Amino acid sequence: MNIGKNRKPTIGDVAREAGVSMATVSNVINRRSVPLTADTISKVEQAVQRLGYRRNAMAANLSSRKSNELGLIIPNFGGYYGRFAEELEHQVHGFGYHLSVFSSNGMNPDLERRHMELLLQRRADGLICHGLAMSVDTTRQIVGEGTPLVIFNGWGWPSDVASIAVNLDFPGASAEAVRYLLQQGCRSVFYAADRLAPGANAQREQGFAEGVKRCEARAVGAFGVSDYDGNQIEQAGQIDQIDQIEQIVSAILDVGELGVELFLDQVLQLSDRRSPIGIYAYSDAWALRLLSECHARGLRVPDEIKLIGMDNELFSQASYPAITTFDMPVQRQTHLIACCLLQQLGEELAPEALALLSEARSTAAGGREILLPLTLLPRRSTELSGNAE
């Protein structure tokens, strides 16, 4: 097809070139979830490429009152958040949506205002926001404009702002970290907190305290000595392990404020240096710093110190010894978030996706929450003495 040099190709030109209807071209370009054969999609894409067609997004927005753009606001682009953004982009792409990602840089007020103005100006169809990425008041302004919202890793948000949240079960993971460290023979357990991340850290602190409480309660059951799961113990060799659990030494210390050197000083003092000592860190990054400090002091991991991190960062596998950590279900979390938002936008979801959304439970704040468990990945940093190489 010959098009004048001064004329831009239209959607009608693409339809004629591909031999399909303009509606079909629109469905392919906007990646709508309608039945289309691979051959049809290929014909349209080849016609678009040959003619050099570019979709006029602004005109499409005005005519359809839909931008096919979603906004994601995260605290930063590192580690888990980067993986989260990449996976979420993949999830929404299949429904024809573009994902614009913004970093709040720790709730910077100027950035908050700019992000809000951009999202409203660009008429984003929906918003996904981390619980620490924007303030409730700023988010309320966006929702007040009628923009659907899904919160992730946010706790206690009012239901008029966030009707649903998809959260990771940090309390459950933290309680499991305590149980596992004690099971591996630790005589004391400590949580290396980072209170610069108030929401997620508070969840970890809550779970750590609950984990200590549970282990103390389960050490001696109504029917005699029992293990961590309440099962009666008959082997005499395990009684010593239970005796130490009845006298659990534990503490929550802010490693972010103290630094790793002072943190370890306090841990050694509180534990009376009775090894092995269990340390559960807020993140793999803090666990790695603690591991390095242990190496510098000649403290043997895992014989004297046992370490657990959080996030399953690549370096946690490459460190020596490899760091026991928790894996975050990023793919499942982003899939659920995409389903929550797309449902609010009126997209047709598969029965399997609708079944997943039924997992939501009511919260004290009046909203709904889907809680996802984390998976413990045992590695050498917590192995029983004599097993680590």
C-alpha positions as CSV (number, residue, x, y, z in Angstrom):
1,M,0.0,0.0,0.0
2,N,1.3,3.4,-1.0
3,I,0.7,6.2,1.6
4,G,1.7,9.9,0.9
5,K,4.9,11.1,2.5
6,N,3.0,13.7,4.5
7,R,0.2,11.4,5.7
8,K,0.5,9.2,8.7
9,P,-1.0,5.7,8.4
10,T,-4.3,5.1,10.1
11,I,-5.9,2.1,11.7
12,G,-8.0,1.8,8.6
13,D,-4.8,1.5,6.5
14,V,-3.5,-1.2,8.7
15,A,-6.9,-3.1,8.5
16,R,-6.8,-3.0,4.6
17,E,-3.1,-4.0,4.5
18,A,-3.8,-7.0,6.8
19,G,-7.1,-7.9,5.2
20,V,-9.0,-7.7,8.5
21,S,-11.5,-5.4,10.2
22,M,-10.6,-2.3,12.1
23,A,-12.0,-3.9,15.3
24,T,-9.6,-6.8,14.9
25,V,-6.7,-4.4,14.4
26,S,-7.8,-2.5,17.6
27,N,-8.0,-5.8,19.5
28,V,-4.5,-6.8,18.5
29,I,-2.9,-3.4,19.1
30,N,-4.6,-3.0,22.5
31,R,-3.9,-6.7,23.4
32,R,-7.5,-7.2,24.5
33,S,-8.4,-10.6,25.8
34,V,-10.6,-11.7,22.9
35,P,-10.2,-14.9,20.8
36,L,-7.7,-14.2,18.0
37,T,-5.7,-16.8,16.0
38,A,-1.9,-16.6,15.9
39,D,-2.1,-16.0,12.1
40,T,-4.4,-13.0,12.5
41,I,-2.2,-11.5,15.1
42,S,0.8,-12.0,12.9
43,K,-0.9,-10.4,9.9
44,V,-1.8,-7.3,11.9
45,E,1.6,-7.0,13.5
46,Q,3.4,-7.3,10.1
47,A,1.1,-4.7,8.6
48,V,1.8,-2.3,11.5
49,Q,5.5,-2.7,10.9
50,R,5.4,-2.3,7.1
51,L,3.3,0.9,7.3
52,G,5.0,2.3,10.4
53,Y,1.7,2.8,12.2
54,R,1.9,4.4,15.7
55,R,-1.2,4.3,17.9
56,N,-2.3,7.7,19.1
57,A,-2.7,7.0,22.8
58,M,-4.0,10.4,23.7
59,A,-6.8,10.2,21.2
60,A,-7.6,6.7,22.2
61,N,-7.9,7.8,25.8
62,L,-10.3,10.6,25.0
63,S,-12.6,8.4,22.9
64,S,-12.7,5.3,25.1
65,R,-12.1,7.0,28.5
66,K,-9.5,4.2,29.0
67,S,-5.8,4.7,28.9
68,N,-4.7,1.0,29.2
69,E,-2.1,2.3,31.7
70,L,-1.6,1.1,35.2
71,G,0.6,2.7,37.8
72,L,2.8,0.9,40.3
73,I,4.4,2.8,43.2
74,I,7.1,1.0,45.2
75,P,9.6,2.2,47.9
76,N,12.7,1.6,45.6
77,F,13.9,-0.5,42.7
78,G,16.2,-2.8,44.6
79,G,15.9,-6.6,45.3
80,Y,12.4,-7.8,45.8
81,Y,10.8,-4.6,44.4
82,G,12.6,-4.9,41.1
83,R,11.6,-8.5,40.7
84,F,8.0,-7.6,41.7
85,A,7.7,-4.8,39.1
86,E,9.1,-7.1,36.4
87,E,6.7,-9.9,37.2
88,L,3.7,-7.6,37.5
89,E,4.4,-6.1,34.1
90,H,4.3,-9.5,32.6
91,Q,1.0,-10.3,34.4
92,V,-0.9,-7.2,33.1
93,H,0.7,-7.2,29.6
94,G,-1.4,-10.1,28.6
95,F,-4.5,-8.0,29.2
96,G,-3.3,-5.2,27.0
97,Y,-2.1,-2.9,29.8
98,H,1.1,-0.9,30.1
99,L,2.7,-0.6,33.6
100,S,4.3,2.7,34.6
101,V,6.5,2.2,37.6
102,F,7.4,4.9,40.1
103,S,9.7,4.9,43.2
104,S,8.7,6.9,46.2
105,N,12.2,7.1,47.6
106,G,10.9,6.6,51.1
107,M,7.6,8.6,51.0
108,N,9.3,11.8,49.7
109,P,6.5,14.4,49.8
110,D,7.6,16.2,46.6
111,L,7.8,12.9,44.7
112,E,4.4,11.8,46.1
113,R,2.8,15.0,44.8
114,R,4.5,14.6,41.4
115,H,3.5,10.9,41.1
116,M,-0.1,11.7,42.0
117,E,-0.3,14.6,39.4
118,L,1.2,12.4,36.7
119,L,-1.1,9.4,37.4
120,L,-4.2,11.7,37.3
121,Q,-3.0,13.6,34.2
122,R,-2.3,10.4,32.3
123,R,-5.7,9.0,33.4
124,A,-4.2,5.7,34.7
125,D,-6.9,3.1,34.8
126,G,-5.7,1.6,38.1
127,L,-3.0,1.8,40.7
128,I,-1.0,-0.8,42.7
129,C,0.8,0.7,45.7
130,H,3.2,-0.7,48.3
131,G,2.0,0.0,51.8
132,L,5.1,2.1,52.5
133,A,5.3,3.9,49.1
134,M,2.7,6.6,49.6
135,S,0.9,8.2,52.5
136,V,-2.8,7.3,53.1
137,D,-3.8,10.9,52.5
138,T,-2.1,11.1,49.1
139,T,-3.4,7.7,48.0
140,R,-6.9,8.8,49.2
141,Q,-6.8,11.7,46.7
142,I,-6.1,9.3,43.8
143,V,-8.8,6.9,44.9
144,G,-11.2,9.9,45.3
145,E,-10.8,10.5,41.6
146,G,-12.3,7.0,41.0
147,T,-9.1,5.2,40.3
148,P,-9.2,1.5,41.4
149,L,-6.5,0.6,43.9
150,V,-4.8,-2.6,45.2
151,I,-2.4,-2.4,48.2
152,F,0.4,-4.9,48.7
153,N,2.4,-5.4,51.9
154,G,0.3,-2.8,53.6
155,W,-1.3,-3.3,57.0
156,G,-4.1,-1.3,58.7
157,W,-5.1,0.8,55.7
158,P,-8.6,2.2,56.1
159,S,-11.2,0.5,53.9
160,D,-12.3,3.7,52.2
161,V,-8.8,3.9,50.6
162,A,-7.8,0.2,50.2
163,S,-10.7,-2.2,49.9
164,I,-8.2,-5.1,49.4
165,A,-4.6,-5.9,50.2
166,V,-2.4,-8.8,49.0
167,N,0.2,-9.3,51.8
168,L,3.0,-11.6,52.5
169,D,2.7,-13.5,55.8
170,F,5.8,-12.0,57.6
171,P,4.5,-12.9,61.1
172,G,4.1,-16.5,60.1
173,A,7.6,-16.7,58.6
174,S,9.1,-14.9,61.6
175,A,7.5,-17.4,64.0
176,E,8.8,-20.2,61.9
177,A,12.3,-18.7,62.0
178,V,12.3,-18.9,65.8
179,R,11.0,-22.5,65.8
180,Y,13.6,-23.5,63.2
181,L,16.6,-21.9,65.1
182,L,15.6,-23.6,68.3
183,Q,15.1,-26.9,66.5
184,Q,18.6,-26.5,65.2
185,G,19.9,-26.4,68.8
186,C,20.2,-22.6,69.4
187,R,20.3,-21.7,73.1
188,S,19.1,-18.1,72.4
189,V,17.4,-16.3,69.6
190,F,17.6,-12.7,68.5
191,Y,15.8,-10.6,65.8
192,A,18.0,-8.1,63.9
193,A,15.3,-5.5,63.3
194,D,15.3,-2.5,60.9
195,R,12.8,0.0,62.1
196,L,13.4,2.3,59.2
197,A,10.9,0.0,57.4
198,P,8.1,0.4,60.0
199,G,5.3,-1.7,58.5
200,A,7.1,-4.8,57.3
201,N,9.5,-4.7,60.3
202,A,6.5,-4.5,62.8
203,Q,5.1,-7.6,61.2
204,R,8.4,-9.4,61.6
205,E,8.7,-8.3,65.3
206,Q,5.2,-9.5,66.0
207,G,5.9,-12.9,64.5
208,F,9.2,-13.2,66.3
209,A,7.6,-12.5,69.7
210,E,4.8,-14.9,68.9
211,G,7.3,-17.6,67.9
212,V,9.2,-17.3,71.1
213,K,5.9,-17.4,73.1
214,R,4.7,-20.5,71.2
215,C,8.0,-22.4,71.7
216,E,8.0,-21.7,75.4
217,A,4.4,-22.9,75.8
218,R,5.0,-26.0,73.8
219,A,8.2,-27.1,75.6
220,V,6.2,-28.7,78.4
221,G,2.7,-29.9,77.4
222,A,-0.2,-31.1,79.4
223,F,0.9,-34.7,78.9
224,G,4.6,-34.4,79.6
225,V,7.5,-33.1,77.7
226,S,6.7,-32.3,74.0
227,D,8.4,-31.0,71.0
228,Y,7.8,-27.8,68.9
229,D,4.7,-29.3,67.3
230,G,3.2,-30.6,70.6
231,N,4.2,-34.2,70.0
232,Q,5.3,-36.1,73.1
233,I,9.1,-36.9,73.2
234,E,10.3,-40.3,74.4
235,Q,14.0,-40.2,73.5
236,A,16.0,-39.3,76.6
237,G,18.6,-37.6,74.3
238,Q,16.1,-34.9,73.4
239,I,15.3,-33.8,77.0
240,D,18.4,-31.5,77.2
241,Q,17.2,-29.7,74.1
242,I,13.8,-29.1,75.7
243,D,15.4,-27.9,79.0
244,Q,17.1,-25.2,77.1
245,I,13.9,-24.1,75.4
246,E,12.2,-23.6,78.8
247,Q,14.8,-20.9,79.4
248,I,14.8,-19.1,76.0
249,V,16.9,-16.0,75.9
250,S,15.6,-13.7,73.3
251,A,15.6,-10.0,72.3
252,I,14.7,-7.7,69.5
253,L,17.5,-5.3,68.7
254,D,17.5,-2.6,66.0
255,V,20.6,-3.4,63.9
256,G,19.8,-0.4,61.7
257,E,20.4,1.9,64.6
258,L,23.1,-0.1,66.3
259,G,25.1,-1.2,63.3
260,V,26.4,-4.8,63.0
261,E,29.3,-4.4,65.5
262,L,27.3,-3.1,68.4
263,F,24.4,-5.5,67.6
264,L,26.8,-8.5,67.9
265,D,28.3,-7.1,71.0
266,Q,24.8,-7.0,72.6
267,V,23.9,-10.4,71.3
268,L,27.1,-12.0,72.8
269,Q,26.5,-10.2,76.1
270,L,22.8,-11.2,76.4
271,S,23.4,-14.8,75.4
272,D,26.4,-15.1,77.8
273,R,28.2,-16.4,74.7
274,R,26.4,-19.8,75.1
275,S,26.5,-21.2,71.6
276,P,25.0,-21.8,69.2
277,I,23.2,-18.4,69.1
278,G,20.4,-17.9,66.6
279,I,20.0,-14.6,64.7
280,Y,17.0,-13.9,62.4
281,A,17.7,-10.8,60.3
282,Y,15.2,-8.4,58.7
283,S,16.7,-9.0,55.3
284,D,19.4,-11.0,53.5
285,A,21.3,-7.8,53.2
286,W,21.5,-7.5,57.0
287,A,22.2,-11.2,57.3
288,L,25.2,-10.9,54.9
289,R,26.6,-7.9,56.9
290,L,26.3,-9.9,60.1
291,L,27.9,-12.9,58.4
292,S,30.9,-10.7,57.4
293,E,31.2,-9.3,60.9
294,C,31.2,-12.9,62.3
295,H,34.0,-13.8,59.9
296,A,36.0,-10.7,61.0
297,R,35.7,-11.7,64.7
298,G,36.4,-15.4,64.1
299,L,32.9,-16.4,65.1
300,R,32.1,-19.7,63.3
301,V,28.8,-19.9,61.3
302,P,26.9,-22.1,61.9
303,D,28.8,-23.7,64.9
304,E,28.6,-20.6,67.1
305,I,26.2,-18.4,65.3
306,K,23.3,-19.5,63.1
307,L,21.8,-17.0,60.7
308,I,18.5,-16.7,58.9
309,G,17.7,-13.9,56.4
310,M,14.7,-12.8,54.3
311,D,14.2,-12.2,50.5
312,N,16.2,-15.1,48.9
313,E,18.5,-12.7,47.2
314,L,21.1,-14.2,44.8
315,F,24.0,-13.3,47.1
316,S,22.4,-15.3,49.9
317,Q,23.2,-18.5,47.9
318,A,26.7,-17.3,46.9
319,S,27.9,-16.3,50.4
320,Y,30.0,-18.7,52.5
321,P,28.3,-20.3,54.2
322,A,25.1,-19.9,52.1
323,I,22.4,-18.1,54.1
324,T,19.2,-19.8,55.2
325,T,16.4,-17.5,54.1
326,F,12.7,-17.2,53.1
327,D,11.6,-17.1,49.5
328,M,8.9,-14.6,48.7
329,P,6.2,-15.9,46.3
330,V,6.5,-12.9,43.9
331,Q,4.8,-14.7,40.9
332,R,1.8,-15.7,43.0
333,Q,1.6,-12.3,44.7
334,T,1.7,-10.4,41.4
335,H,-0.8,-12.7,39.8
336,L,-3.3,-12.2,42.6
337,I,-2.7,-8.4,42.6
338,A,-3.3,-8.3,38.8
339,C,-6.5,-10.4,39.2
340,C,-7.8,-8.1,41.9
341,L,-7.2,-4.9,39.9
342,L,-8.4,-6.4,36.6
343,Q,-11.6,-7.5,38.2
344,Q,-12.2,-4.0,39.4
345,L,-11.6,-2.8,35.8
346,G,-14.3,-5.1,34.5
347,E,-12.0,-7.5,32.8
348,E,-13.2,-11.1,32.3
349,L,-11.1,-13.5,34.5
350,A,-10.7,-17.2,34.2
351,P,-12.6,-19.4,36.8
352,E,-9.2,-20.3,38.3
353,A,-8.4,-16.6,38.9
354,L,-11.8,-16.0,40.5
355,A,-11.2,-19.0,42.8
356,L,-8.0,-17.4,44.0
357,L,-9.7,-14.2,44.8
358,S,-12.1,-16.0,47.0
359,E,-9.2,-16.6,49.5
360,A,-9.6,-13.0,50.7
361,R,-10.6,-12.6,54.3
362,S,-12.0,-9.6,56.3
363,T,-9.7,-7.4,58.2
364,A,-10.1,-5.4,61.4
365,A,-10.0,-2.2,59.4
366,G,-13.0,-3.3,57.4
367,G,-11.2,-4.2,54.2
368,R,-10.2,-7.6,52.7
369,E,-6.8,-9.3,52.7
370,I,-5.2,-12.1,50.9
371,L,-2.3,-13.5,53.0
372,L,0.5,-15.5,51.3
373,P,2.9,-17.8,53.1
374,L,6.6,-17.7,52.6
375,T,8.9,-20.7,52.1
376,L,11.9,-21.4,54.4
377,L,15.0,-22.4,52.4
378,P,17.4,-24.1,54.8
379,R,21.1,-23.7,54.0
380,R,24.5,-24.1,55.6
381,S,24.2,-21.0,57.9
382,T,21.8,-22.9,60.1
383,E,23.1,-26.5,59.8
384,L,23.6,-28.6,62.9
385,S,27.1,-28.4,64.3
386,G,29.4,-30.9,62.5
387,N,27.3,-31.0,59.3
388,A,28.6,-27.8,57.7
389,E,31.6,-28.0,55.5
